[in-house]
Amino acid sequence: MAWDEWEQLKAEATARQSTGMRLNQLPADPGGSGGDQSGLRVNQDDLGAVGHEAFILHDQLRTQADMGTDKDGSGPTMQAGAALKSHNFALGSELVTTVSMWDSQLKHLLQSCAHISNHLNYSKALHANNDAEIAASVRNRVGEALPVSELAKYFK
């Protein structure tokens, strides 16, 4: 890249910055909905969908990605590695190491998927309970919704 080309690129970048193009802000809302759109918004369906996908991934990994070991720690790949190792093939010990590392990483990934799924299911239930408590607290003794004048007291 020539020096004058570099200077030209710098000048173009400066011109873009001065015309309002910024990377650290949201673009203007074309719908004109107004209000602050910078907050994180998640609804119950989003949490449930992500949790369900994590559960599906966990199930698929558990059934399809286990290449080396059975429940007792000796699957076909591990047995092949042990057989090669017993005949002094260097590949045998490398295969056993590979299977051990794979199983270790797979267990960590399965734990992560389970953690995500369980946490999102818990969050979904917790938020539903919180919503129910809030709905109950903004009702009067008879069970009717509080008038706006009463609700306004909570926001002062």
C-alpha positions as CSV (number, residue, x, y, z in Angstrom):
1,M,0.0,0.0,0.0
2,A,1.4,3.3,-1.0
3,W,1.7,6.2,1.4
4,D,-0.8,8.4,-0.5
5,E,-3.3,5.5,-0.6
6,W,-3.0,5.3,3.2
7,E,-3.5,9.0,3.5
8,Q,-6.6,8.8,1.3
9,L,-8.1,6.0,3.4
10,K,-7.5,8.0,6.6
11,A,-9.2,11.0,5.1
12,E,-12.2,8.9,4.0
13,A,-12.5,7.4,7.5
14,T,-12.3,10.9,9.1
15,A,-15.0,12.1,6.7
16,R,-17.3,9.1,7.5
17,Q,-16.8,9.8,11.2
18,S,-17.7,13.4,10.9
19,T,-20.9,12.6,9.0
20,G,-22.2,10.7,11.9
21,M,-21.3,7.1,11.1
22,R,-20.4,5.6,14.4
23,L,-19.9,2.0,15.4
24,N,-20.7,2.3,19.1
25,Q,-24.3,3.2,18.8
26,L,-27.5,1.7,17.5
27,P,-28.9,2.9,14.2
28,A,-31.9,5.1,14.2
29,D,-35.2,3.2,14.6
30,P,-36.9,3.4,11.2
31,G,-40.3,2.4,12.7
32,G,-40.4,5.5,14.9
33,S,-41.5,3.5,17.9
34,G,-39.7,5.9,20.2
35,G,-38.4,5.0,23.7
36,D,-35.1,3.6,24.7
37,Q,-34.3,0.5,22.7
38,S,-30.9,-0.1,24.2
39,G,-32.0,-2.5,26.9
40,L,-31.9,-6.3,26.7
41,R,-35.3,-7.7,26.1
42,V,-36.1,-11.4,26.3
43,N,-39.5,-13.0,26.5
44,Q,-40.4,-16.4,27.9
45,D,-40.6,-18.0,24.4
46,D,-37.0,-17.0,23.7
47,L,-35.7,-18.5,26.9
48,G,-37.7,-21.7,26.3
49,A,-36.5,-22.0,22.7
50,V,-32.8,-21.6,23.6
51,G,-33.1,-24.0,26.5
52,H,-34.9,-26.5,24.3
53,E,-32.1,-26.2,21.7
54,A,-29.5,-26.8,24.3
55,F,-31.4,-29.9,25.5
56,I,-31.5,-31.2,21.9
57,L,-27.8,-30.6,21.4
58,H,-27.1,-32.3,24.7
59,D,-29.1,-35.4,23.7
60,Q,-27.5,-35.5,20.2
61,L,-24.0,-35.2,21.6
62,R,-24.6,-37.8,24.2
63,T,-25.9,-40.4,21.7
64,Q,-23.8,-39.6,18.6
65,A,-20.5,-38.1,19.7
66,D,-19.3,-40.8,22.0
67,M,-16.6,-42.4,19.8
68,G,-14.4,-44.1,22.2
69,T,-15.7,-45.5,25.5
70,D,-18.7,-47.4,26.8
71,K,-20.1,-46.9,30.3
72,D,-17.2,-49.1,31.7
73,G,-14.6,-47.0,29.9
74,S,-13.7,-49.6,27.2
75,G,-15.3,-49.0,23.8
76,P,-14.2,-50.2,20.4
77,T,-11.8,-47.3,19.8
78,M,-10.3,-47.7,23.2
79,Q,-9.9,-51.4,22.7
80,A,-8.3,-50.9,19.3
81,G,-5.8,-48.4,20.9
82,A,-5.0,-50.9,23.7
83,A,-4.5,-53.7,21.1
84,L,-2.2,-51.6,19.0
85,K,-0.3,-50.4,22.1
86,S,0.2,-54.0,23.3
87,H,1.8,-54.8,19.9
88,N,4.2,-51.8,20.4
89,F,2.6,-49.6,17.8
90,A,3.1,-45.9,18.6
91,L,-0.3,-45.3,17.1
92,G,-1.9,-47.3,20.0
93,S,-0.9,-45.0,22.8
94,E,-1.8,-41.9,20.7
95,L,-5.2,-43.4,19.9
96,V,-5.8,-44.0,23.6
97,T,-4.7,-40.4,24.4
98,T,-6.9,-39.0,21.7
99,V,-9.9,-41.0,22.9
100,S,-9.3,-39.9,26.5
101,M,-9.0,-36.2,25.5
102,W,-12.1,-36.5,23.3
103,D,-14.1,-38.0,26.1
104,S,-12.9,-35.4,28.6
105,Q,-13.9,-32.5,26.2
106,L,-17.2,-34.2,25.4
107,K,-18.1,-34.4,29.1
108,H,-17.3,-30.7,29.5
109,L,-19.5,-29.8,26.5
110,L,-22.3,-32.0,27.8
111,Q,-22.1,-30.3,31.2
112,S,-22.2,-26.9,29.5
113,C,-25.3,-27.8,27.4
114,A,-27.0,-29.2,30.5
115,H,-26.1,-26.1,32.5
116,I,-27.5,-23.8,29.8
117,S,-30.7,-25.8,29.4
118,N,-31.3,-26.1,33.2
119,H,-30.5,-22.5,33.9
120,L,-32.8,-21.2,31.2
121,N,-35.6,-23.5,32.3
122,Y,-35.1,-22.2,35.9
123,S,-35.0,-18.6,34.7
124,K,-38.2,-19.1,32.7
125,A,-40.0,-20.5,35.8
126,L,-38.5,-17.9,38.1
127,H,-39.7,-15.0,35.8
128,A,-43.1,-16.5,35.5
129,N,-43.4,-16.7,39.3
130,N,-42.2,-13.1,39.6
131,D,-44.7,-12.0,37.1
132,A,-47.5,-13.8,39.0
133,E,-46.4,-12.2,42.3
134,I,-46.3,-8.7,40.7
135,A,-49.7,-9.2,39.2
136,A,-51.1,-10.3,42.6
137,S,-49.5,-7.4,44.4
138,V,-51.0,-4.8,42.1
139,R,-54.6,-6.0,42.8
140,N,-56.7,-4.7,45.6
141,R,-58.2,-7.0,48.3
142,V,-61.2,-7.9,46.2
143,G,-58.9,-9.0,43.4
144,E,-59.6,-6.2,41.0
145,A,-56.8,-4.3,39.2
146,L,-55.6,-1.2,41.0
147,P,-56.6,2.1,39.5
148,V,-53.9,4.1,37.7
149,S,-53.8,6.7,40.5
150,E,-52.8,4.0,43.0
151,L,-50.2,2.5,40.6
152,A,-48.7,6.0,40.1
153,K,-47.6,6.1,43.7
154,Y,-45.1,3.3,43.0
155,F,-43.3,5.3,40.4
156,K,-42.7,8.5,42.4
